[in-house]
Amino acid sequence: MWNFLPTTAKKSAVATFAILFSLGSLQVASAKGPRQFERPALTRDDFNRLAIQANSPLFWAKDNNSDKKISPDELEVAGTAKERKAFVKAKKFSSKFISAYRDLVELRRRESVAKELDAGRPAMVSNDLSNVSAADKAVVKELIAAGKVIESIYQRQIGSASLTRQLRKADAASRALFWRNQGPECETPVTRGDRFCNALPSFDKPKSETYPAGEKLDKGLCKKLEGDGNARQLLDPFTVVRKKGNGYEAKQLTAVYGKAMKKVAKHLRKAAKALKSDKSEAAFIRYLKATADSFESNNWSEADEAWASMNAKNSRWYLRIGPDEVYRDACQQKASFHLSLALIDQQSLVWQKKLSPLRDKMEKMVAAQIGAPYKAREVRFHMPDFIRMLLNAGDSRSPMGATIGQSLPNWGKVAQEGRGRTVVMTNLYGDADSLRIQREQAELLLAKDTYANFVDDSKPALMNTVLHEAGHNFGPHSDYRIAGKMPKELFGGPGASMLEELKAQTMAIFFLPVLVKEKMITAAVQRQAYTKAIFWSLRHMSRGMFTPGGHPQPYSQLSAIQLGYFLKHGGLRFEDGKYAIDYGKLPKNIDALMTLVGKIKASGDKAGLKRLSDAYVSAEGQKKIHAKAVADVLLRYPKASFRYSILY
């Protein structure tokens, strides 16, 4: 919401564990283009440029037939006719030429790998737990071990696990890319469309174990599953899909990943055993045991119940482990395995005390703003806990950036009854490099009067995150049903994911005036929060509406919709290449968008969502919001790539 591969693991009086990589996603297809000799075909310019670098006598004179592939009659060789024959025999390329060509492709691939890696700026999340109790150290040890197994399962889900053996002979940069992205394919906007950006010289594709072997993972397969008479079972987040005769069948996660899931369960039970004498951690022990059972049964309801009963008052630990988010799935339907481990930041108790009494009032406000058919319901979720991250693994470990807020679970009784848990990560993006780069970017994109409300103080951005995550629990939620159908059945997986995030982010800024009225924040902080929210949207928009494989990016798309709507209705202006906020008009724009988005979700209005998306997410829509101008500015800067260090 927005191979756990350690590079160091030393044992001494105080064990040191460092995790130095970030998470990847399934890329189901590379950018299209010609291929030659089982590799992406080099352009003529690249061929000749790289031949010089390789000290090769080869020269591609002219693409006579315009097929963008070199032919024997187009090749020239510096030297004698005899030397040419080593590369072309009987008007055909020799094995020596094919080998030389692949060497040039390898040079081109490594250039792209370096470019991809340079698009990330290393940022370390360090935590010293050397002074904690022996029991706590044992817990950390077991959860680190569980994280390794989680990553092995996750890499099977996204299809990269079968490719790891090829890394043995790979160069260091390519290994670093694979480990950071948890797969061979590139993730950053700067390499989008680059067919040579791949961690593997073979350019092999990931093969997900989530869907049937041999099936092309594209929109066609997703639509076929959505239209199947057994769609509800096939799209269940806790299953995999397999072929059965001429159709498909759903199998439990344990049927495919059962052996690895049992290993995770074993580590969780060992962690619970280590804490058995600590009566203050009864809630955490219950969660560890319940989740261990869930990893063996694939029934996650008891784990969710135990997790929802944990809070900042009854445990110093935060742990979420299991299958949750769907964003990295090819059809955005299947839950990916992850682990997030943190310690509770006691600041959360202050904000919970302030915000918890407002839950019913906020839900009634949302219901009144949306109108029929939505009706206010009882909400009992926890207001956000603040947590200090120790470790992310699997789907939680991003190649670039990291989740700064999350509301879970997404399904089941706990979600349906609004009893989920919301957290905000407080120890990310506060480093000097992140703050400096954000200031530079904001000054380039925001008009002078608007930039005056852009501050280093974390409070405005923190408020937005808190309210975004709380917003997932208000109004029509992920398990909300219309005529018996869930949002993903009505809008499709990608549409439902984007709409839920759009709802939550719109609520984040919709609720700001409430906090002013309740005297929790000042009007000045409200303006600063609006400014940070617009800046957040600009940054997400710059990453593009789709991944290189063609999957929708929910945050980028919701950002485009918000920016476009505000520009159209006057709350935002684009002047002299910069964005200016009209702080008088913006709140009215937000109210209107809240009504529109809430009504679309509450009524299952698929056509309404399409109209909104077409207006601003389409190629023409992106012109209205000046997406290219924003990307040209922001993509000059590398994005934070988080690494994790735990000393214990």
PyMOL commands that set and color helices and strands:
alter all, ss='L'
color gray80, all
select helices_A, chain A and resi 44-53+72-74+81-85+95-118+134-158+161-169+172-181+189-191+219-226+231-234+253-274+279-297+301-308+347-370+412-416+432-445+448-451+459-471+487-491+493-510+512-517+523-541+554-569+586-603+606-616+619-624+627-634
alter helices_A, ss='H'
color red, helices_A
select strands_A, chain A and resi 6-10+16-19+35-36+39-40+58-60+75-77+88-89+92-93+120-128+239-244+247-252+317-323+337-345+385-394+405-408+421-425+572-575+578-581+639-647
alter strands_A, ss='S'
color yellow, strands_A
deselect
rebuild
show_as cartoon
